[in-house]
C-alpha cells in the first residue's frame, strides 16, 4: 500500500511505500495524486521507499519512467529515501529514463533529503514512519485517515 500527504503550506508532498510496489500500483497512486485537489505540480516531493520494496523489472521501470515523463506534471524537486541498495539501483534506472537529474536525488537519511528539499522533513517523517498518514481507499479512490483532522469529511 502506498500513502501520500499533501502539505500545501510547505509546498510539499510526502509519499510512503508501505509494502512492495508494482508498476500497476505506481501508476494507480500517481493518477490519484495528480487528481487530488490539493496537488500542485511545483510542490517538492519526498518518496519514502524504506518500509517497502520496488518489485519492477527493467522494462517496467522504463514504462513507469515513460508514463511519469509523459504526465509532465511534476516540476518540483524529488527526494527518494531508501535503505536497500537494490531499490537505490532501481530508482537510478528510473531517474536515468525520466531525465530529471538536477531535480531528482536519492538519500538514505531524512537529514540528506531535508537538505536537498530545503525543508526540515523531521517534522513530518522520522527514521521509521510517517507521523500522520493519509491512505488511499482503493475502492473509492478517496483519501482516508485515522486522524480526525484528516478524515474524508474534512478533506476537500
C-alpha positions in Angstrom: 0.0 0.0 0.0 1.2 3.5 -0.8 0.0 6.6 1.0 0.6 10.2 0.5 0.1 13.5 2.3 0.0 16.9 0.6 1.1 19.8 2.8 0.2 23.0 0.9 1.6 25.4 3.5 5.0 23.7 2.9 4.7 23.2 -0.8 5.4 19.5 -0.1 4.1 16.1 -0.9 5.2 13.0 1.1 4.5 9.6 -0.4 5.3 6.5 1.6 5.6 3.0 0.2 4.2 0.7 2.9 4.9 -2.6 1.2 6.0 -3.8 -2.2 5.2 -1.6 -5.2 4.4 -2.9 -8.7 4.1 -1.0 -11.9 0.3 -1.0 -11.6 0.4 0.3 -8.1 2.8 3.1 -9.1 0.6 4.2 -11.9 -2.6 4.0 -9.8 -1.3 6.1 -7.0 0.3 8.6 -9.4 -3.0 9.0 -11.1 -4.8 9.5 -7.8 -2.2 12.0 -6.6 -2.5 14.3 -9.7 -6.3 14.3 -9.4 -6.2 15.4 -5.7 -7.5 19.0 -5.4 -4.5 19.9 -3.2 -1.9 18.7 -5.7 0.3 21.3 -7.4 3.0 20.4 -10.0 5.6 22.7 -8.4 5.4 21.1 -5.0 8.6 19.3 -3.8 8.1 15.6 -3.1 9.6 13.1 -0.7 9.2 9.5 -1.7 9.9 7.2 1.3 10.7 3.8 0.0 12.2 2.4 3.2 9.1 0.5 4.5 8.7 -1.4 1.2 10.5 -2.7 -1.8 10.3 -1.9 -5.5 9.1 -5.0 -7.4 9.6 -3.9 -11.0 11.6 -5.4 -13.8 13.9 -3.2 -16.0 11.1 -3.0 -18.6 8.5 -2.0 -16.0 10.9 0.7 -14.6 11.3 2.1 -18.2 7.5 2.1 -18.6 7.0 3.8 -15.3 9.5 6.5 -16.2 7.9 7.0 -19.6 4.5 7.5 -18.1 5.9 9.8 -15.4 7.7 11.9 -18.1 4.6 12.0 -20.3 2.4 13.2 -17.5 4.7 16.3 -17.3 3.1 17.4 -14.1 5.9 17.1 -11.6 8.0 20.3 -11.7 9.4 20.4 -8.1 12.4 18.6 -6.6 12.1 14.9 -5.8 13.9 13.2 -3.0 13.9 9.5 -2.7 14.5 8.0 0.7 15.8 4.3 0.6 17.6 1.9 2.8 18.3 -1.0 0.3 20.9 -0.9 -2.4 18.7 -2.8 -4.8 16.0 -0.1 -4.5 18.6 2.6 -5.0 19.7 0.9 -8.2 16.1 0.7 -9.5 15.5 4.3 -8.6 18.6 5.3 -10.5 17.4 3.4 -13.6 14.1 5.1 -13.3 15.8 8.5 -12.9 18.0 8.0 -16.0 14.9 7.3 -18.1 12.9 10.3 -16.7 15.7 12.8 -17.2 15.3 14.9 -14.1 18.9 14.8 -13.0 19.1 18.2 -11.2 15.6 17.8 -9.5 15.8 14.2 -8.6 18.1 12.7 -5.9 18.3 9.6 -3.7 19.1 9.6 0.1 19.5 7.2 2.9 18.7 9.7 5.7 15.9 12.2 6.4 18.6 14.8 7.0 20.0 14.4 3.5 16.6 14.6 1.9 15.7 17.6 4.0 18.8 19.4 2.8 18.0 18.7 -0.8 14.4 19.8 -0.5 15.4 22.7 1.7 12.7 21.8 4.3 13.0 20.2 7.7 11.3 16.9 7.0 11.9 15.6 10.5 8.7 17.5 11.4 6.7 15.0 9.2 8.9 11.9 8.8 11.2 10.2 11.2 13.7 7.5 10.6 11.0 4.8 10.7 7.5 6.0 9.8 5.4 9.0 8.6 3.8 10.7 11.6 0.4 11.5 10.0 -0.9 9.1 7.4 -3.3 9.7 4.6 -4.3 6.4 2.9 -6.0 6.0 -0.4 -9.1 3.8 -0.3 -8.7 1.5 -3.3 -12.5 1.1 -3.6 -13.5 4.7 -3.8 -10.2 6.4 -4.6 -10.8 8.8 -1.7 -8.3 9.7 0.9 -9.0 8.2 4.4 -7.2 8.5 7.7 -7.5 7.6 11.4 -6.7 11.2 12.3 -10.0 13.1 12.8 -8.5 16.3 11.2 -7.7 14.2 8.1 -11.0 12.3 7.9 -12.8 12.3 4.5 -15.3 14.8 5.8 -12.5 17.3 6.4 -10.7 16.7 3.1 -11.5 18.8 0.0 
